[in-house]
Amino acid sequence: MYGIICSTLVFVLQPVPIVHGTIVAAAVINEFIAVIAEKKGFELAGEIKKQDNRG
């Protein structure tokens, strides 16, 4: 199912998959950045401690 943008572009079928893929990719990137920012925020607030990855 496509969103509002893709429904608006339905009369020009060629860009619909490109736009849909771009929106999905942007959402995945946004979630990745949000998780990193959230982790850093918790670290700065002292809620979690930094992990020592030195085996």
TORLO-265141 format. One line per 3 residues: their letters; for each residue x, y, z negated of C-alpha. Coordinates in Angstrom, 1 decimal. Example, Ala and Ser with C-alpha at 12.3 -4.5 7.8 and 13.67 -1.06 7.14 Angstrom:
2
AS) 12.3,-4.5,-7.8 ~ 13.7,-1.1,-7.1
***
This chain:
55
MYG) 0.0,0.0,0.0 ~ 1.4,3.4,1.0 ~ 1.1,6.6,-0.9
IIC) -0.3,10.0,0.0 ~ 2.7,11.0,2.2 ~ 2.5,7.8,4.2
STL) -1.3,8.1,4.5 ~ -0.9,11.6,5.9 ~ 1.7,10.4,8.5
VFV) -0.4,7.3,9.6 ~ -1.2,8.9,12.9 ~ 2.5,8.9,13.7
LQP) 3.4,5.3,12.8 ~ 7.1,5.4,13.4 ~ 8.3,7.4,10.3
VPI) 6.0,5.6,7.8 ~ 8.4,2.7,6.9 ~ 11.3,5.1,6.8
VHG) 9.5,7.5,4.4 ~ 8.2,4.6,2.3 ~ 11.7,3.1,2.0
TIV) 13.2,6.5,1.1 ~ 10.6,7.0,-1.6 ~ 11.2,3.6,-3.1
AAA) 15.0,4.1,-3.0 ~ 14.7,7.4,-4.7 ~ 12.6,5.9,-7.4
VIN) 15.2,3.2,-8.1 ~ 18.0,5.7,-8.2 ~ 15.9,7.9,-10.5
EFI) 15.3,5.0,-12.9 ~ 19.1,4.1,-12.9 ~ 20.0,7.7,-13.8
AVI) 17.3,7.8,-16.5 ~ 18.6,4.7,-18.2 ~ 22.2,6.1,-18.2
AEK) 21.0,9.5,-19.5 ~ 18.8,7.8,-22.2 ~ 21.7,5.6,-23.4
KGF) 24.0,8.6,-23.6 ~ 21.3,10.6,-25.5 ~ 21.0,7.8,-28.0
ELA) 24.7,7.6,-28.4 ~ 24.9,11.4,-29.0 ~ 22.1,11.2,-31.6
GEI) 23.9,8.4,-33.4 ~ 21.1,5.9,-32.8 ~ 23.5,3.4,-31.2
KKQ) 27.3,3.1,-31.4 ~ 29.5,2.9,-28.4 ~ 30.6,-0.6,-27.5
DNR) 34.2,-1.6,-27.5 ~ 34.7,-3.5,-24.3 ~ 38.3,-4.6,-25.0
G) 37.5,-8.3,-25.2
***
